[in-house]
């Protein structure tokens, strides 16, 4: 899945960003390091400046997105559609809308992830190793959705230099985890220097093995925000498999139903 | 006097040494009788488990399922299961049909993910297929219970229930991958505990109504396997031919494969290979036992040198002397073998009734064999051991017997 980041055109200090739930988790760090305004910079910012600007513009008060996920594996393709609601950094709700999954929900609160299935009487609470479960057989795990700390709280970030990704100039950054309990102890990310969208990310395990790759295949400016609307994720530990994640509709500062992120509402 | 009578009397002349010789052969024969009885029990047990839980006498499934089984390929399925089962049930060669849907699932407890195996059964048809009540340890089978709310009744393997800390009346929610590789979860209520004969089934498996499992994994009227039992008088191969002909008319026939259990790679073929290996082990045992007879014959020839010289001087031909000692070896071999076989049968009998309990040693090993094995004495293997041990002992003793012809009568009478 792609890190989906929306940037507003600069309006004083009102630059804001939104991440899709998956991206929030998986790639929030990398993607949001560079909340930027087109042409706003003339010199390479320091990492601290980049992080500071990103932190300032990381989260939308609320957002509603529609998305489609296509999982490709040895047996063919699996299409899943969903609506994603998010509020700040800590709350995300995914409601699946495709025929087979209709009614199923994933709720991410500040500390936990809950799964709701209409055929089950109880909610499934994911924690620990259970978070490594694949989400609907995709290359995205629930672990990618977990964590609510800021990047600087979680990672040491180093600017490695400048690079090109598909002809676009990028900053290349290395993220090294400060803690052991993160999904990806090390990441290398490439961020578009002009649009401040992450175009590529490689994620590594503690042993140094690359375990996931993410590429942003399409970047669009929607309502003033730069958004990676098409992304491809490849879990390198799974053979013959990759996942495409496409955001089809975005509504920022959407009016969300009251209590939508509560456990009580989850099973309704 | 006949040589055989003389040989019989000679065998009794040194009873202690004869008893030692007989004992050596008898111990070897006893061991092999037990070994063969145990293997026969294992084979019968595996066949029973294969037919009831794994392959049936004949199995109908998607031709590619086995190749991709580790990926849980539920889409490689038998479609239109109800119609197919009905068509197969009408065949003369078929006595019972069991449609089944097997799937892996997961339960999340605290920070742990616990794997388990679900099995959807059509309980009406399953009762005709096998006696499920024989493995029901406590409670009721799922189709005899009506849990409250949306809970689905399920009977759980005893060891699985222990692992999940479940008792009758408790709930558990299983997350499964659907046929199209999505996810779904369902909450089950434990209505009964099962004691599967196979340890790995006991520690991983629960059973529930087929239509509920089909709903869980979104498979509509499809199953992973259809297991078939033959009408008595028909071999699995004959039934497989009839089943293949009947299913050839189905729209998805080209995707299906019909196999008799004898052609499916199972633990049975491993045990059959092991049986051949054990045949060589038996040969080794008997040769080892025969060394005592060889020793006895050599010592007898040495001790009875003067007697041999006398017999030769009185005109007994060397070949007759050979036959005399050969008869003595034969009597000891046969008696030792017969004693060993009888003792073996006596040892096997209580195990054949009460079983040999290896559950603690086997644990949850994924092998299609029960934790308790009932060794079986078969006429064929018993006669085989008797003949086999006698012949091996005689063949082993023959070179020693030939030494008797090398005794010179004059030197023997001189006592040199």
HADDOCK unambig.tbl for C-alpha pairs under 7 A between the chains (distance, minus, plus):
assign (segid A and resid 78 and name CA) (segid B and resid 180 and name CA) 6.87 0.50 0.50
assign (segid A and resid 117 and name CA) (segid B and resid 184 and name CA) 6.44 0.50 0.50
assign (segid A and resid 117 and name CA) (segid B and resid 185 and name CA) 5.81 0.50 0.50
assign (segid A and resid 119 and name CA) (segid B and resid 185 and name CA) 6.20 0.50 0.50
assign (segid A and resid 119 and name CA) (segid B and resid 186 and name CA) 4.99 0.50 0.50
assign (segid A and resid 120 and name CA) (segid B and resid 173 and name CA) 6.62 0.50 0.50
assign (segid A and resid 120 and name CA) (segid B and resid 185 and name CA) 5.61 0.50 0.50
assign (segid A and resid 120 and name CA) (segid B and resid 186 and name CA) 4.14 0.50 0.50
assign (segid A and resid 120 and name CA) (segid B and resid 187 and name CA) 4.70 0.50 0.50
assign (segid A and resid 121 and name CA) (segid B and resid 150 and name CA) 6.62 0.50 0.50
assign (segid A and resid 121 and name CA) (segid B and resid 151 and name CA) 6.96 0.50 0.50
assign (segid A and resid 121 and name CA) (segid B and resid 187 and name CA) 5.67 0.50 0.50
assign (segid A and resid 127 and name CA) (segid B and resid 110 and name CA) 6.85 0.50 0.50
assign (segid A and resid 127 and name CA) (segid B and resid 111 and name CA) 5.22 0.50 0.50
assign (segid A and resid 128 and name CA) (segid B and resid 111 and name CA) 4.55 0.50 0.50
assign (segid A and resid 129 and name CA) (segid B and resid 111 and name CA) 6.04 0.50 0.50
assign (segid A and resid 129 and name CA) (segid B and resid 112 and name CA) 6.33 0.50 0.50
assign (segid A and resid 129 and name CA) (segid B and resid 113 and name CA) 6.98 0.50 0.50
assign (segid A and resid 130 and name CA) (segid B and resid 108 and name CA) 6.88 0.50 0.50
assign (segid A and resid 130 and name CA) (segid B and resid 111 and name CA) 6.39 0.50 0.50
assign (segid A and resid 130 and name CA) (segid B and resid 112 and name CA) 6.29 0.50 0.50
assign (segid A and resid 130 and name CA) (segid B and resid 113 and name CA) 5.54 0.50 0.50
assign (segid A and resid 136 and name CA) (segid B and resid 181 and name CA) 6.74 0.50 0.50
assign (segid A and resid 136 and name CA) (segid B and resid 182 and name CA) 4.72 0.50 0.50
assign (segid A and resid 136 and name CA) (segid B and resid 183 and name CA) 5.56 0.50 0.50
assign (segid A and resid 137 and name CA) (segid B and resid 181 and name CA) 6.04 0.50 0.50
assign (segid A and resid 137 and name CA) (segid B and resid 182 and name CA) 6.33 0.50 0.50
